[in-house]
Amino acid sequence: MYKSQVARIALAMHCGACCADAAAETLTFDGEAAKFDSSLVMIAKAFDHALPEKSSNQFNFLGRLGGAEAQVPFFKATIHLQERAHRSFQVDFCDSPFLRISKIEASGAVADYNSTVSASHRIEVGDFIVDVSHPGCEGGQPLSFRRVYFGEEGGEFRLSISRAKDVFVQALEKRGKPLGLDLTYQEMSYSVAVRQVMPAGLVESYNASVGQDVRIRKNDHIMSVCGASGSSRQLIKAMQENEVLSVQLTRPIIPGRGVH
């Protein structure tokens, strides 16, 4: 069975004694450390296979598919996973309750499902798994899905799928102030999730100046920084190396509960 470790990075200053416990499991950056040593970041262990190639299907990086048929914002999909079979799709695992789908291969469980439904109900790259129903997933929580995803158990999975909403944040100027984000990611992911917006940081100040819809929130997934997208390592590096940040985030749309 594959096992993964999720990295956490706190892009903020911490004091000494009162933050000793947090320091044991996070990397901290103050104004001086913002120069960033990339060798310090990768405390996550990669899965035991290579980084995925870009999908050759018609979906773009954010999973948006052009066409006349309108997409539904939320739906349920049943996929069948064969025991001990290669998982033909990838999700961005992190310390977040939502799992972002980052790759769908041309054949496999998701592709088989997509071939049976209309375009409005197809699972796409960029969608979020917000709930899972299967005997191996305790309480329907997506985070439990990782144990099945990397294990040898097969069967029928009922997935609750939410489309994504994109948020664009422009011209965040550091000016020596810590960014104030506690981030979580897995090395082979294509996004970095916000675990917490920390007090007295740049992001908290930004959030206080804008409306609810464009605030940076817990469990948002950062997709690109200053126009650069790619691996989680590249996104973290871009946040450290640029003094003025433009950030593209994505979050699931969940009917009845708003955007989380």
N, C-alpha and C positions, 0 to 999 in steps of 0.2 A: 504494500500500500504506500502510495505517495504521501509524504507529510510536508506541509509548508509552514513557514514561519513568516509572520507579518511584521514588517518594520514600522516603527513609529518614529517620527521626527518632530520635535517641537521647535518651530521657528520663532523663538522668543528668548528673552533673558530669564534666567532663574537665579534666585539668591542662593546662598550656600546651604546652611543647615536645614532650613525648613523645606527645601526641595530635594533633600538627599535621596529619598525613596524614588521620586520621579526620575532623578538623574540616572538611576541604575537601569532604567529600561527605555530611556529616550536619549536622543542626541540634542544638545542645546546649542543655540547660536546666539551670541550677543552681537553688538554692533561690529566688533573687531572680527569675530568669527564669521561674519557674513561674507568674508573672502572665499570661504567654502573649500574644504578639502574633500573632493569626491570620494576618496578612499575611506572616509569616515562614514559614509552614508549607507553603504550596502550591508546592513546587518541581516537582511532577509536572505534566506537560502532559496536558490532557484529550484523549481520543479525539475524532475529528472528527465527533461527533454528540452530540445532547443527552443529558442524564441520562435514564435509563429511567424510564418511569412504573411505578407499582406494578402488579404482575401482576393481571389480572382473573380468573385462574383460581381454583380452590378451595384452592390451597396458601396457608398463612400465611407470615409473613416468614421463619421458619426452615425452611420446607419440610416441615412435618409434616402428613400427611394422615390424618384420622380414618377409621375403617372397621374391618370385622370381619377382613379379611385381613391377616395379619402380614407385615411387610416383611422381606425378606432383608437382612442387614447388608452384603453385598458381592456384586457381580455384574458381568457383562460385557454391554455393549450396543453394537450396531452401528448407527451413524447414517450417513446419506448426505448430504454437503454438495455442493450444486450450485456449479459454478465461477462466480465473480463474482456470486453471489447474496447477498442480505442474510442475515446470521447471526441466526437467530431465537432465540438464547439468549445469555446473558451470563455471563461468569465474572469473578471478582475476581482480576485479575492483580496479583502482587506478587512479591517475592523469596522465594518459598517453593516447595517441590517439589510442593505440592498446590494444585489450582485449585478454589475453591469456586464452585458454580453459584449465581448470584444472581438470574437471571431466565430464565423460559421463556415464550415467546409461545404464543398459542393455536394457531398453525399454524407449520409449519417442520419441520426435521430431527428435533428431539427430540420434538415433538408427534406426528410421524408414527411414530416408534419406539414411543412410549408407547401409541399406539392399537393396536399389534399384540401387546402383552404384558399379563399380568395386573397388578393393582395392586401386587403384591409386588415386581415387577421394573421398575416405572416410575421414570424419572429425575425427581427432584423438586428444587425450589429448596432449597438448603441442603446437597445432596449434594456430595461431593468427587470430582473426576477425579484418580485416583492413578496412572494409566498410560494411554498412548495407543499404539495400533499403527496406523501408516500410513507409507507411503514417505517422507513429508515430515517425520516426527517422528524425530529421531535418537535411537536407543537407547531408544525408548519413554518418554522423559521428558516429563512434562506441560508443563514450561516451554518446550519446543520447539514445543508446540502453538500458542503464540501467533503464530508466524510463519505458520502455516497459517490460523489463525482470522482474522487480519487481512489475509491475502493473497487471491490470486485462484485458488487451487488447490482443486479439488473432489475428490470420490472417496469411498471407503468408509473410515470410521474405526471402529476397535474400541476402545471406552473401558472401562477398569476403573473401576467406580463404587463408592465406599464411602459408606455412610450416615454421618451425623454423630453424635458424642456431645457433649452439652452439659455444661459445667462452670460452676458458680456460685461466685464468690468474693465474700464479704461483708466489709464494715467494714474496708477497708484504710485506716488512718489515716496520713497523710503525716508530720505533726509535724516539718516542715522537712527531712525526708529525701528524697533523690531517688528517683523511682519505680524507676529501674534497668531500663528496657526499651528495647531497640533495635527500633524498629518499622518496618515496610515496608508501603506501600500504593500504590494508584493512585487518582487523584482521583475517578473516577466509581465506585469500589468501594463496597460496603456493609459492608465489614469491614476491619479492620486486622490484619495478621499480625505475630506476634512473631518477629523475626529472631534475637534473642539476649536471654537474661536476664543482665544485667550484674552484676559483683561489687559487694558493699557497698551494694546498693540495697534499697529496701523490699520488692520482690518476692522477692529472694533470701532475705531474712529470713523472709518469709511462707512460702516453700517449705520452709524448714528446720523449720517448726513444724507442718506438715500431712503427710498421707499422699500417696503417689505419685499416686493417682487425681485429686486435687484441686489439684495443683501447676500453676502457670502454666509452660508449656513452650515451647520453640522450635517454631515453625510452628503454634502455636495461632492461631486467628482470633478477634479480639475483636468481638463482635456488638452489645453494648450496654454503656453505662457509666451507672451511677446511674439506670437505668430508661430512658435515652434511647438510641434507635437511629436509624439514618439513614446519611448519607454518611460517608465516612472523615474528612472535615473536621470534622463534628459530633462524631464519636467522640474525635478528638484533642483538640478543644476541651474536651469534658467531662472528660477526664482531667486537663487542665491547670487547670480552673477549680474543681474540687471537692476539698476537703481530705480528705473521707472517701469512699472509692470502693467501689462494688459493681460487679462486672464479670461479664458473661456471655461465656463463651468457647465455641468449638466446634472440634472436631478430628475427623479421619476415624477410623473403626474399620476396621482391616485384619486379616482373619483370619490367624493364624499369626505375625503380627508385633506384635500388640497394638495399642494406640492410639498414634499418632505425632503 
